[in-house]
Amino acid sequence: MANYLIDVTGRPLSKGTDSIRDTFDGGAAAADLYYTCFLYNRNPNPDEQISIYGKLPADFSLDLNSSWDAPFDSTFGDLSGGAGAALGALAGNAAIGQQLGSVTGKATGVTRAVIGSAKTWTGNTDIDITLPIKIQAYDDTTKEIMEPMKRILKAVTPHLNKAGILIPPGPSIINFDTSTFGAGNEKEWASAMLAGFGKKAFYVQIGTWFKMFPAIIEGVSVQFDGLVEDGTGHPMFMEATFKVKSYLTPTKYDIDNWINIR
């Protein structure tokens, strides 16, 4: 079992690019990259910097859903009620017409309209990823377990400023250049997001085929096996499970940009 946590100075960047593949020259190291995941940020505050390198779990998934609603169902769906009300209105008694239409609809079985089932798109969910990472201490439990554990937990806790305001542990819309709205194309949007969220949001890379930005850490769970180091009492092993989510609703451009096909 390997130590999968690395210092922020060791995050997978080289040659002035974001390509983690640049750090591997080929051979076994390049093959290992296929089975690894990276989670890191570029926060200038050393206390909020975090960089995780770990082996991919045996099974994992990318979850993305599209939400739809049927707003016309109550308006156009009940033909019997609507028809009855119309007949009742002509007869001068809408209530009786409504009841008549309901009885007629039940008797004939003609009660619904297909147009009432039409759906309208209400939005998309974010991409959710669960990344479990195992960390084993070999030489120094303080540096390999205790200090990394603090950084991991800080990734989901707010910062308190001098005014007593809680600052969220990640990007904020106030960091985004609002002048971008209404202008430019998708690439310019991506550039603006990098400039606005680059110091706060997280980068997530899975193998060589997936890299997502901007991302947030929605939750983290740290589990221990009960073994402690003699003398310090520090844990010698922990498994951190990160719940990672895309910060913004993914678009078609994001899917093309995040998934690399060679």
C-alpha positions in Angstrom: 0.0 0.0 0.0 1.5 3.3 -1.1 1.5 6.8 0.4 -0.8 8.6 -2.1 -0.7 12.1 -0.6 1.9 14.5 -2.0 2.8 18.1 -1.0 1.3 20.9 -2.9 4.7 21.6 -4.5 4.5 18.2 -6.0 1.3 18.7 -7.8 1.3 17.3 -11.3 2.3 20.4 -13.3 5.4 20.8 -15.5 6.6 22.5 -18.7 4.3 25.5 -18.0 1.2 23.5 -18.7 -1.7 21.8 -16.9 -1.0 18.5 -18.6 -0.2 15.8 -16.0 1.0 13.6 -18.8 4.0 16.0 -19.2 5.3 14.7 -15.8 5.6 11.1 -17.2 8.3 10.2 -19.8 6.9 6.8 -20.7 7.3 3.2 -19.7 5.9 2.0 -16.4 5.4 5.5 -15.1 3.2 6.4 -18.0 1.2 3.2 -17.6 0.7 3.9 -13.9 -0.9 7.2 -14.8 -3.8 5.4 -16.4 -4.8 4.2 -13.0 -4.3 7.3 -10.9 -6.4 10.3 -10.0 -5.4 13.9 -9.0 -7.2 16.4 -6.9 -5.5 19.8 -6.3 -6.0 23.5 -6.1 -3.8 26.6 -6.6 -4.7 28.6 -3.6 -2.0 31.1 -2.8 -2.7 30.7 0.9 -0.4 27.8 2.1 -2.9 26.8 4.8 -5.6 26.2 2.1 -3.4 24.4 -0.4 -4.1 20.8 -1.0 -2.9 18.2 -3.5 -3.9 14.6 -3.6 -2.5 11.8 -5.8 -4.1 8.4 -5.5 -4.9 5.1 -7.2 -8.3 4.8 -8.8 -10.8 2.6 -7.0 -11.8 -0.7 -8.7 -15.2 0.9 -9.6 -16.4 4.4 -9.8 -18.9 6.4 -11.8 -19.6 9.9 -13.3 -23.1 10.9 -12.5 -24.9 13.6 -14.6 -28.7 14.0 -14.8 -31.0 16.3 -16.8 -34.2 17.5 -15.1 -37.5 17.8 -16.9 -41.0 18.8 -15.7 -44.5 18.6 -17.2 -46.0 22.0 -16.6 -48.9 21.5 -19.0 -50.2 18.4 -17.3 -52.6 20.2 -15.0 -53.8 22.6 -17.7 -54.4 20.4 -20.7 -54.2 16.9 -19.3 -57.8 16.4 -18.0 -60.0 16.4 -21.1 -63.1 15.3 -19.3 -62.9 18.1 -16.7 -62.0 20.7 -19.3 -64.7 19.6 -21.7 -67.3 19.4 -18.9 -66.4 22.9 -17.7 -66.8 24.2 -21.3 -70.2 22.6 -21.6 -71.2 23.8 -18.2 -70.2 27.3 -19.1 -72.5 27.2 -22.2 -75.3 25.9 -20.0 -74.7 28.6 -17.4 -73.4 26.2 -14.6 -69.7 25.4 -14.8 -69.8 23.3 -11.6 -72.4 20.9 -13.0 -70.6 20.8 -16.3 -67.3 19.8 -14.5 -69.0 16.9 -12.7 -70.7 15.9 -16.0 -67.4 15.9 -17.8 -65.7 13.8 -15.1 -68.5 11.2 -15.1 -68.4 11.1 -18.9 -64.6 10.8 -18.9 -64.6 7.9 -16.5 -67.3 6.1 -18.5 -65.5 6.5 -21.8 -62.0 6.3 -20.6 -61.1 9.5 -22.5 -59.6 11.5 -19.7 -56.1 12.6 -20.8 -54.4 14.5 -23.6 -50.9 13.5 -24.9 -50.0 17.2 -25.2 -50.4 17.4 -21.4 -47.4 15.1 -20.9 -45.0 17.3 -22.9 -41.9 18.1 -20.8 -39.8 21.3 -20.5 -36.2 21.2 -19.5 -35.6 22.7 -16.0 -31.9 22.3 -15.7 -29.0 19.8 -15.3 -27.4 18.4 -12.2 -23.7 18.7 -11.6 -21.2 15.9 -12.3 -20.7 14.0 -9.1 -17.5 11.9 -8.5 -16.6 9.9 -5.4 -12.8 9.4 -5.0 -11.6 7.1 -2.2 -7.8 7.5 -1.4 -5.8 5.3 1.0 -2.9 6.8 2.9 -0.3 4.7 4.8 2.4 6.2 7.0 5.9 4.7 6.6 8.4 7.1 8.1 6.7 10.0 9.9 3.1 9.9 11.0 3.1 13.6 11.6 4.0 14.4 8.0 2.3 11.5 6.3 -1.0 11.3 8.4 -1.6 14.1 10.8 -0.7 17.2 8.7 -2.3 15.8 5.5 -5.5 15.0 7.5 -5.7 18.6 8.6 -5.4 19.8 5.0 -8.0 17.3 3.9 -10.5 18.5 6.5 -9.8 22.1 5.8 -10.8 21.5 2.2 -14.4 21.6 3.2 -14.4 24.1 6.1 -14.8 27.9 5.8 -12.3 30.6 6.7 -13.2 33.3 9.2 -12.1 36.8 8.2 -11.5 39.8 10.5 -15.1 41.0 10.1 -16.4 37.7 11.4 -17.6 36.6 8.0 -17.4 33.0 6.9 -15.5 32.7 3.6 -16.5 29.5 1.7 -13.9 26.8 1.1 -13.8 27.2 -2.7 -14.8 29.5 -5.5 -17.3 32.3 -5.2 -19.3 34.1 -7.9 -17.8 37.4 -6.7 -14.5 36.1 -8.1 -15.9 35.9 -11.6 -15.6 38.7 -14.1 -19.2 39.6 -14.7 -18.3 41.6 -17.8 -18.0 38.3 -19.5 -21.8 37.9 -19.5 -23.3 38.5 -22.9 -20.1 38.5 -24.8 -17.6 36.1 -26.2 -17.7 32.4 -27.1 -17.4 29.3 -25.0 -13.6 29.4 -25.1 -13.6 32.9 -23.8 -16.0 31.8 -21.0 -13.5 29.0 -20.1 -10.7 31.5 -20.0 -12.7 33.8 -17.8 -13.5 31.0 -15.4 -9.8 30.0 -15.2 -8.9 33.6 -14.3 -11.7 34.0 -11.8 -11.8 30.6 -10.1 -8.2 29.4 -10.7 -7.0 30.2 -7.2 -10.0 28.8 -5.4 -11.6 25.9 -7.3 -10.2 22.4 -7.5 -8.8 20.5 -10.5 -9.8 16.9 -10.8 -8.0 14.5 -13.2 -8.8 10.8 -13.7 -6.2 8.8 -15.6 -5.4 10.4 -18.9 -8.9 10.8 -20.2 -10.7 13.1 -17.8 -9.9 16.5 -16.3 -12.6 18.7 -14.8 -12.4 22.4 -13.7 -13.8 24.2 -11.8 -14.7 21.7 -9.2 -15.6 21.8 -5.5 -15.3 19.3 -2.7 -18.8 18.8 -1.3 -17.8 16.4 1.4 -14.9 14.3 2.8 -14.9 11.3 5.1 -11.8 10.0 6.8 -11.7 6.5 8.2 -9.1 4.8 10.4 -8.2 1.2 11.1 -7.4 1.6 14.8 -3.7 1.1 14.6 -1.6 3.8 16.2 2.1 4.6 16.5 3.9 3.8 19.7 5.0 6.9 21.5 2.9 9.5 19.6 -0.5 7.7 19.5 -0.9 9.0 15.9 -2.9 6.8 13.4 -0.8 4.9 10.9 -3.4 4.6 8.2 -6.4 6.4 6.9 -8.7 6.3 4.0 -10.1 9.6 2.8 -13.2 9.6 0.5 -13.9 12.8 -1.4 -17.2 13.8 -2.8 -16.3 16.0 -5.7 -18.8 18.0 -7.8 -18.5 20.4 -10.8 -18.9 24.0 -9.6 -21.0 25.1 -12.6 -23.7 23.2 -14.6 -21.7 21.3 -17.3 -22.4 22.3 -20.9 -21.7 20.4 -24.2 -18.4 22.4 -24.5 -17.4 21.3 -21.0 -17.9 17.6 -21.9 -15.8 18.0 -25.0 -13.2 19.9 -23.0 -13.0 17.5 -20.0 -13.0 14.2 -21.8 -9.8 13.6 -23.8 -10.0 11.2 -26.7 -6.7 10.3 -28.3 
